[in-house]
Each structure stands twice: as C-alpha cells, then as structure tokens.
Amino acid sequence: MTFDPSQNSTLFTDQVVVVIGASNGIGRAAASLISHRGAKVIIADMNPDGLKELAAELNLPANQVHVLDVSDQIAVTNVITSIIKDHGKIDALVNSAGIVGQSNVKVEDLDWALYEKTLQVNLYGAIWLTQQIIPHMKKQAYGRIVHLASIAGKEGNPGMAPYNTSKAGLIGFVKGVAKELAPAGIIINALAPAVISTPMNSNTSEETLKYMISRIPLGRTGQASEVAEIIAFMASPACSFTTGFTFDISGGRATY
Ligand SMILES: NC(=O)c1ccc[n+]([C@@H]2O[C@H](COP(=O)([O-])OP(=O)(O)OC[C@H]3O[C@@H](n4cnc5c(N)ncnc54)[C@H](O)[C@@H]3O)[C@@H](O)[C@H]2O)c1
C-alpha cells in the first residue's frame, strides 16, 4: 500500500454506505456526515417519520430509504437484497439501531420476553446484518463494518442486564469475526460510547445523568456529532489497520 498524503482517505467518493438506525441520534448524525463526505447513503430504521425527515434533508430518492426492523431476520435479508439490486454494492455498514430495554430492574425480576427483545434488536440484528453483507463485501475484497456497542458492554451498568449482555455480546462477536474477515479485506470494529445526548437518554433522570457525568473526566455528555466523526473514520478507507477493536468515545471515562 502506497501512502499519498494528497489523497483524502476519509472521503467516500463513489461509495455506497448503509446506515441502520438513521432516524435519530447517533445514526442520524453519522448518515448526515458520511453523506456530506461524498457517499451515496442508504438509510434504514423502524421509525418512518425520522427517515422521512432525514431523506428530505439529504435529498435522498425512495430507493435510498428503507423502513426496517432489525429484530426481524427475514426483513434484514430482504432489505440488503434490495439495496444490492438497486445500488450494486455496499462499501460500508454503520449499524446504530439499538434500544435500552428494561432498566432499573434487578436481574431476578426481569421479564424474559423483554430480555429477548433487547438481544434481538441490539445483538441478533447486528449479527444478521453482518451475515447478509459479508458475501457482497467479499466479492469486492473491500468493506468496512461499524457496530455501536456501549461502555455498558465493557463495564456493565447495574439494573441493565439485557443491555449489558447485548453490548458485551456484540463486542465479542466483532472480535472473532474480524479475524475471519481480515484475509478478505474486510474491516469490522465496534464503538463504545459513554453517555451521549440523544433521544435514547431523554428519559434518564437528572440524578442518573449527574452520576454518569461525574464519572466522565471531560465533565459533560457527548454529542451525536462527535460520535459521528469517529464513525465516519471507522467506516472510511482511512481505517485500514485496525480491526476487531472496540473504539472508545467516553470523554475519558474508559482509558482501556
Ligand atoms: N446515547 C447514548 O448515550 C449511547 C451510549 C452508548 C451506546 N449507545 C448506542 O448507540 C446506538 C445509537 O443510540 P442513540 O443514542 O442514537 O439512540 P436513539 O434512540 O437516538 O437512536 C436509535 C435508533 O435506532 C432505531 N431503532 C430502534 N430499534 C430498532 C429496530 N428494531 N430496527 C431498526 N431501527 C431501530 C430507533 O428508531 C432510532 O432511530 C445504540 O445502539 C445505542 O445502544 C448510545
């Protein structure tokens, strides 16, 4: 590989980038930034209103917008098939779809159906998306896959067993799959944010937020635009010698 400093490898010229969970928060900011960096972005989410707003903002035609519930394996297969049919390839996947699930509940009191639902969205959805996309990336011997994990998957938050389990599972999934995919030229990483100001945290109590911020050396919550910057790097050709890793974006909370 030759290094040409005049080439900007953080751009997405001629690339197709799929962003899942694009209706809100981190996914929305990432889709917007990656689109402004030159990609043809395909946005998907289960929330059609947010998709409509973002599609209007980015001026996207209907075949770049998909309503998708990632906890439905058949729907995941159908959407990826339809993207390939319409656009011919997928250079990068950013998967930001996620739910908190039950929180502030002791492990012995958790509702199993809700536990499973959190795993289906946060973990199985990520696995199914990866499985569907890999064959297409292998054909072009290039690909970037970014999954949103969480500091909860590294440290574990009390009262949030389903979320912790899903994110720790995702971190483990990415580690192993990276080693399988490295010879094929495909790079896969996770990202572990601490607390970011998005709709996901809109119901978090003042007291919990205060506690979370007290653990962040930078003394504030992160912004979706800040997370989008690191995602854009991870999804771009510039991220070429890091795979299987969980990047940190925690304001200094997790220095490991
Ligand atoms: N905000 C934080 O503090 C924080 C911290 C750590 C990790 N994360 C992770 O980052 C990711 C994005 O979080 P966010 O803060 O932007 O949340 P958000 O709630 O603002 O956005 C999540 C998006 O995922 C979509 N979504 C939910 N379930 C879905 C499903 N079944 N199928 C398709 N789309 C679905 C929602 O409609 C929404 O648009 C999540 O995976 C989350 O766990 C967030």
The ligand as a MOL file (V3000), in Angstrom:
LIG
                    3D

  0  0  0     0  0            999 V3000
M  V30 BEGIN CTAB
M  V30 COUNTS 44 48 0 0 0
M  V30 BEGIN ATOM
M  V30 1 N -26.8620 7.6660 23.5550 0
M  V30 2 C -26.0130 7.0470 24.3350 0
M  V30 3 O -25.6870 7.5350 25.4240 0
M  V30 4 C -25.3950 5.7490 23.9250 0
M  V30 5 C -24.3680 5.2290 24.7150 0
M  V30 6 C -23.7880 4.0230 24.3690 0
M  V30 7 C -24.2320 3.3350 23.2460 0
M  V30 8 N -25.2270 3.8450 22.5020 0 CHG=1
M  V30 9 C -25.6670 3.0470 21.3350 0
M  V30 10 O -25.6080 3.8280 20.1610 0
M  V30 11 C -26.6550 3.4220 19.2710 0
M  V30 12 C -27.4740 4.6380 18.8630 0
M  V30 13 O -28.0600 5.2020 20.0180 0
M  V30 14 P -28.7310 6.6480 20.0420 0
M  V30 15 O -28.3130 7.2840 21.3040 0
M  V30 16 O -28.5270 7.3260 18.7500 0 CHG=-1
M  V30 17 O -30.2480 6.2010 20.2340 0
M  V30 18 P -31.5740 6.7490 19.5610 0
M  V30 19 O -32.6860 6.1500 20.3180 0
M  V30 20 O -31.4920 8.2120 19.4210 0
M  V30 21 O -31.4920 6.0930 18.1010 0
M  V30 22 C -31.5930 4.7220 17.9120 0
M  V30 23 C -32.2630 4.4770 16.5710 0
M  V30 24 O -32.4320 3.0630 16.4150 0
M  V30 25 C -33.7150 2.8420 15.8880 0
M  V30 26 N -34.1640 1.5040 16.2360 0
M  V30 27 C -34.5290 1.0220 17.4540 0
M  V30 28 N -34.9320 -0.2480 17.3540 0
M  V30 29 C -34.8270 -0.5870 16.0350 0
M  V30 30 C -35.1160 -1.7560 15.2990 0
M  V30 31 N -35.6220 -2.8520 15.8830 0
M  V30 32 N -34.8940 -1.7570 13.9590 0
M  V30 33 C -34.4210 -0.6580 13.3540 0
M  V30 34 N -34.1420 0.5010 13.9910 0
M  V30 35 C -34.3510 0.5210 15.3220 0
M  V30 36 C -34.5980 3.9030 16.5160 0
M  V30 37 O -35.7930 4.0990 15.7820 0
M  V30 38 C -33.6710 5.1000 16.4940 0
M  V30 39 O -33.7970 5.8500 15.3050 0
M  V30 40 C -27.4550 2.3460 20.0070 0
M  V30 41 O -27.0080 1.0740 19.6120 0
M  V30 42 C -27.1040 2.5860 21.4560 0
M  V30 43 O -27.2260 1.4220 22.2410 0
M  V30 44 C -25.8280 5.0230 22.8020 0
M  V30 END ATOM
M  V30 BEGIN BOND
M  V30 1 1 1 2
M  V30 2 2 2 3
M  V30 3 1 2 4
M  V30 4 1 4 5
M  V30 5 2 4 44
M  V30 6 2 5 6
M  V30 7 1 6 7
M  V30 8 2 7 8
M  V30 9 1 8 9
M  V30 10 1 8 44
M  V30 11 1 9 10
M  V30 12 1 9 42
M  V30 13 1 10 11
M  V30 14 1 11 12
M  V30 15 1 11 40
M  V30 16 1 12 13
M  V30 17 1 13 14
M  V30 18 2 14 15
M  V30 19 1 14 16
M  V30 20 1 14 17
M  V30 21 1 17 18
M  V30 22 2 18 19
M  V30 23 1 18 20
M  V30 24 1 18 21
M  V30 25 1 21 22
M  V30 26 1 22 23
M  V30 27 1 23 24
M  V30 28 1 23 38
M  V30 29 1 24 25
M  V30 30 1 25 26
M  V30 31 1 25 36
M  V30 32 1 26 27
M  V30 33 1 26 35
M  V30 34 2 27 28
M  V30 35 1 28 29
M  V30 36 1 29 30
M  V30 37 2 29 35
M  V30 38 1 30 31
M  V30 39 2 30 32
M  V30 40 1 32 33
M  V30 41 2 33 34
M  V30 42 1 34 35
M  V30 43 1 36 37
M  V30 44 1 36 38
M  V30 45 1 38 39
M  V30 46 1 40 41
M  V30 47 1 40 42
M  V30 48 1 42 43
M  V30 END BOND
M  V30 END CTAB
M  END
